[in-house]
Amino acid sequence: MANTPQSKKRARQNERRQDVNKARRSRIRTYLRKVEEAIASGDQEAATTALRAAQPELMRGVTKGVVHKNTASRKMSRLASRVKALSA
């Protein structure tokens, strides 16, 4: 349990950040799910559009510290290659 005023304040801040980060992570997952669904349906145009929408959202997660840079890069790379494979 937090005892000092500083640790009490940090606990309050951490709770607020947790809510913000949870919302941001959920938003990123939603965008990624839309790409996955477009790929599953086989619609390349929809998948490309969804991927373009997901990229800045994922990179925003990196700058905010919600997602690691390499994780985001790996996800983008794998999704992009799957979208590209739809055209073949």
HURAGI-V520898 format. One record per residue. N is the residue number from 1. RES is the residue in one small letter. D_CENTER is the distance of its C-alpha to the mean C-alpha in Angstrom with 2 decimals. Layout:
# HURAGI-V520898
N | RES | D_CENTER
N | RES | D_CENTER
This chain:
# HURAGI-V520898
1 | m | 32.01
2 | a | 31.63
3 | n | 35.11
4 | t | 35.18
5 | p | 34.11
6 | q | 31.54
7 | s | 29.97
8 | k | 30.06
9 | k | 28.25
10 | r | 25.58
11 | a | 25.15
12 | r | 24.74
13 | q | 22.21
14 | n | 20.19
15 | e | 20.19
16 | r | 18.97
17 | r | 16.15
18 | q | 15.17
19 | d | 15.03
20 | v | 12.98
21 | n | 10.39
22 | k | 10.51
23 | a | 10.13
24 | r | 7.14
25 | r | 5.39
26 | s | 7.26
27 | r | 6.50
28 | i | 2.94
29 | r | 5.26
30 | t | 7.91
31 | y | 7.23
32 | l | 7.03
33 | r | 10.01
34 | k | 11.78
35 | v | 11.88
36 | e | 13.17
37 | e | 15.67
38 | a | 16.89
39 | i | 17.48
40 | a | 19.28
41 | s | 21.40
42 | g | 22.40
43 | d | 21.94
44 | q | 21.06
45 | e | 21.12
46 | a | 18.67
47 | a | 16.35
48 | t | 16.75
49 | t | 16.13
50 | a | 12.92
51 | l | 11.76
52 | r | 12.95
53 | a | 11.09
54 | a | 7.65
55 | q | 8.57
56 | p | 9.09
57 | e | 6.06
58 | l | 4.15
59 | m | 7.58
60 | r | 7.93
61 | g | 5.73
62 | v | 8.23
63 | t | 11.07
64 | k | 10.64
65 | g | 10.72
66 | v | 7.94
67 | v | 6.88
68 | h | 10.00
69 | k | 10.91
70 | n | 12.43
71 | t | 9.75
72 | a | 7.49
73 | s | 10.92
74 | r | 11.93
75 | k | 9.30
76 | m | 10.08
77 | s | 13.68
78 | r | 14.07
79 | l | 12.73
80 | a | 14.91
81 | s | 17.83
82 | r | 17.66
83 | v | 17.69
84 | k | 20.50
85 | a | 22.34
86 | l | 22.66
87 | s | 25.11
88 | a | 27.33
